[in-house]
Amino acid sequence: MSAQYDQIGVKVADWDVLPVRSEYIEGHTYFKALGSVKGQAVLDLACGDGLYTRQLQARGANRVVGVDISEEMIRVARETEAAQSQGIEYHVSDVADMAPLGVFDCVTAVYLLHYAHSPEHLLRMCRNIHAHLKPGGRFVTYTFNPGFSAKGPNSTRYGITMLDFPESPWEGQAISAELHTKTPFTIHFSHWSQDTYEHALREAGFRDLEWMRPECSAEGLARYGQEFWQDYLDNPHAVALRCER
Ligand SMILES: C[S@@+](CC[C@H](N)C(=O)[O-])C[C@H]1O[C@@H](n2cnc3c(N)ncnc32)[C@H](O)[C@@H]1O
């Protein structure tokens, strides 16, 4: 999995500017699910090049740590940190094997859990996330939509296409998606059902699980109109999930 993003590298940044990824949908939904981070310690997992990690710090978190399995993504994140210091700490690690980094008010992960390659890997990730939270702390994630439908509209016009998406994906089935950036690239991950995610989180000790479908911000509606977004909102490629320790 590391090699996958080591090769993608800075191409990811092209995708950051697409409407679905911006504050119109993904950022809007994720930060709404997360709530205020002012004065809090936040651990951002699968942080990539630090897109959301920097926003967490800018929103007033008092300690922000980013972790990613890809050396290349962390190299880019550290390069940005060196150029415009925000006091963010970055580490390279698989979340499932992460060494203790302290205790946090919240842990976030935008696009992590569907990279688990087995239920056992998913459980180890969830256990390690739980171990990094203070009692009552929250875990907020954005993950591939377990209910994504081959029959529904694909997200192509929003910058991502599910390739040969099966009508009834099985547990752990390999899924590929093409990202329509200046230099398009393909990502590979696994399909896990809602039950599998919930089982791993509960087994790790999480409670009060709440799934949230993506929403469009008022700015997104004003800029593009409801009709533009409707296909995406009917069959989003990703959803938010929030739970507590
Ligand atoms: C789509 S990128 C998202 C990056 C960032 N969260 C964002 O939204 O800009 C997914 C990231 O997950 C990382 N990743 C995949 N599996 C991981 C694992 N087991 N532990 C840590 N990071 C992982 C990849 O290296 C990649 O940077």
The ligand as an ORCA input file, in Angstrom:
! r2SCAN-3c Opt
* xyz 0 1
  C      -6.524      9.368     -0.662
  S      -5.091      9.628      0.331
  C      -5.788     10.776      1.521
  C      -4.778     11.706      2.130
  C      -5.371     12.780      3.038
  N      -6.105     12.234      4.150
  C      -6.249     13.693      2.247
  O      -7.481     13.553      2.321
  O      -5.706     14.551      1.528
  C      -4.987      8.121      1.278
  C      -3.726      8.049      2.124
  O      -3.806      6.904      2.980
  C      -2.491      6.432      3.192
  N      -2.582      5.079      3.753
  C      -3.064      3.970      3.150
  N      -2.979      2.927      3.997
  C      -2.448      3.385      5.159
  C      -2.122      2.774      6.394
  N      -2.325      1.480      6.600
  N      -1.577      3.541      7.372
  C      -1.338      4.864      7.150
  N      -1.627      5.501      5.983
  C      -2.183      4.763      5.004
  C      -1.896      6.543      1.796
  O      -0.481      6.483      1.796
  C      -2.445      7.889      1.326
  O      -1.578      8.946      1.588
*
